[in-house]
Amino acid sequence: MVAWIGRRYLARTQKDGFDLSKLSLLPEGALMPLRRDGLDPVGELGHKRREEPIGKIKLPLGVTVWLVSGYDEAKAVLGKVGGFSNDFANLMGNFGASAEQNPGGLGFADPPVHTRLRKLLTPEFTMRRLSRLTPRIESIVAGQLDAMAEVDGPVDLWQMFALPIPSLTICELLGVAYEDREDFQRLSTARFDLFGGANASLGAISESLSYLREVVKHQRESPGDGLLGMLIKEHGHQVDDEELAGMADGLLTGGLETTASMLALGALVLLRNPESAEQVVGDQEQVNKFVEELLRYLTVVQVAFPRFATEDMEIAGARIAKGDIVVVSLSGADRDEKLGTDMERFDPRRDPTSHLAFGYGIHRCIGAELARMELRAAYPALVRRFPKMRLAIGDDAVPFRSTSIVYGVDALPVLLG
């Protein structure tokens, strides 16, 4: 979000539109929370956390932006209900964002709207409700592994494994008809490209929402057993079609890019750590430990949704004024030694920590358990099916993203045998 704000500033100061290459004009301190050294946050972030776990970022915007990188400080900000606003209208008013750029979902909504919509969604994301998806997730994973096995030569794990699994799982969750799933996958990928790639078109959002409005319309006429159908059957007109389409779009945005990045980067961790591969094909407790440590270590969502202060306050000794913006570095907080010892290192046998990979407080990711289900199903199946899998390129040639809110790779070519 820091980079997004910076892009808005640069866009408003250039008559001919915005050139992403000019991100380099922003102070490095502003981009530092979005940069990594391979799988690790850059060293400057760790230094910032130790010296100033909550401190100001210098931006040429006429507003004050605070970066929170300490674990306790992050929980204090994310857990505070009053005094902050997440409403997307803040970005529209302060930085000229348009309604069409709203990513949707619960992240950019405040109570009471957020409270009402989350109350509707929460029952659909309990383990009891989600358990119905277990056979389908396993089938989706198996289907992608079958498709990979048919390819001669290198296979791109990003395109054939990481992206399709969450896309088809969300399809199943929402209750999208089978005959529409090819279109759904295409729109899912386009929406991903919007947030993950520099040259993607904003038109993907409008097309995605238009498509989902049609899905909602059909579900309203004949509710199915998926999430949309269940919401309609159980809550009727308590939620209108536009809200349903927005929630579906938010689930698509939040559940696709993040899980896809986890699947790809997690596979890379497995390739680099053969001992982890042995653990992943062990008992369920070992698999769970691996997944939880991977979530903490990777923390692919690097920063939380920005908080806009609606009143003067003091947090962890910092005096935050009304109108200030507070950005929490989740990747920084999850490397804090307050979580345990040697947190810069990946330790698959570490006991699960109270990490912030899914956020914290009222805006904690509602789909956390679904993401865990996908990861726990995908990694063991991948290792069992292709135990000799290896990178098809040099380890130093993996194309990591340079600056992004959701960290990941643009490709991950491997040889399966």
HELIX and SHEET records of a PDB file:
HELIX    1   1 VAL A    2  ARG A   12  1                                  11    
HELIX    2   2 LEU A   20  LEU A   25  5                                   6    
HELIX    3   3 GLU A   28  LEU A   31  1                                   4    
HELIX    4   4 MET A   32  LEU A   34  5                                   3    
HELIX    5   5 GLY A   43  GLU A   51  1                                   9    
HELIX    6   6 TYR A   71  LEU A   78  1                                   8    
HELIX    7   7 ALA A   89  PHE A   95  1                                   7    
HELIX    8   8 ALA A   99  GLN A  101  5                                   3    
HELIX    9   9 VAL A  113  LEU A  121  1                                   9    
HELIX   10  10 THR A  122  PHE A  125  5                                   4    
HELIX   11  11 MET A  127  LEU A  130  1                                   4    
HELIX   12  12 SER A  131  LEU A  133  5                                   3    
HELIX   13  13 THR A  134  ALA A  149  1                                  16    
HELIX   14  14 LEU A  157  LEU A  157  1                                   1    
HELIX   15  15 TRP A  158  ALA A  162  3                                   5    
HELIX   16  16 PRO A  164  LEU A  174  1                                  11    
HELIX   17  17 TYR A  178  ASP A  180  5                                   3    
HELIX   18  18 ARG A  181  GLY A  196  1                                  16    
HELIX   19  19 GLY A  203  GLU A  221  1                                  19    
HELIX   20  20 LEU A  227  HIS A  235  1                                   9    
HELIX   21  21 GLY A  236  GLN A  238  5                                   3    
HELIX   22  22 ASP A  241  ARG A  272  1                                  32    
HELIX   23  23 PRO A  274  VAL A  280  1                                   7    
HELIX   24  24 GLN A  284  LEU A  298  1                                  15    
HELIX   25  25 LEU A  330  ALA A  333  1                                   4    
HELIX   26  26 GLU A  337  LEU A  339  5                                   3    
HELIX   27  27 GLY A  361  HIS A  363  5                                   3    
HELIX   28  28 ALA A  368  ARG A  385  1                                  18    
HELIX   29  29 ASP A  395  ALA A  397  5                                   3    
SHEET    1   A 2 ARG A  36  ASP A  37  0                                        
SHEET    2   A 2 ASP A  40  PRO A  41 -1                                        
SHEET    1   B 5 ILE A  54  ILE A  57  0                                        
SHEET    2   B 5 VAL A  65  VAL A  68 -1                                        
SHEET    3   B 5 ILE A 325  VAL A 328  1                                        
SHEET    4   B 5 ARG A 307  ALA A 309 -1                                        
SHEET    5   B 5 PHE A  84  SER A  85 -1                                        
SHEET    1   C 3 VAL A 155  ASP A 156  0                                        
SHEET    2   C 3 PRO A 413  LEU A 415 -1                                        
SHEET    3   C 3 ARG A 390  LEU A 391 -1                                        
SHEET    1   D 2 MET A 313  ILE A 315  0                                        
SHEET    2   D 2 ALA A 318  ILE A 320 -1                                        
END                                                                             
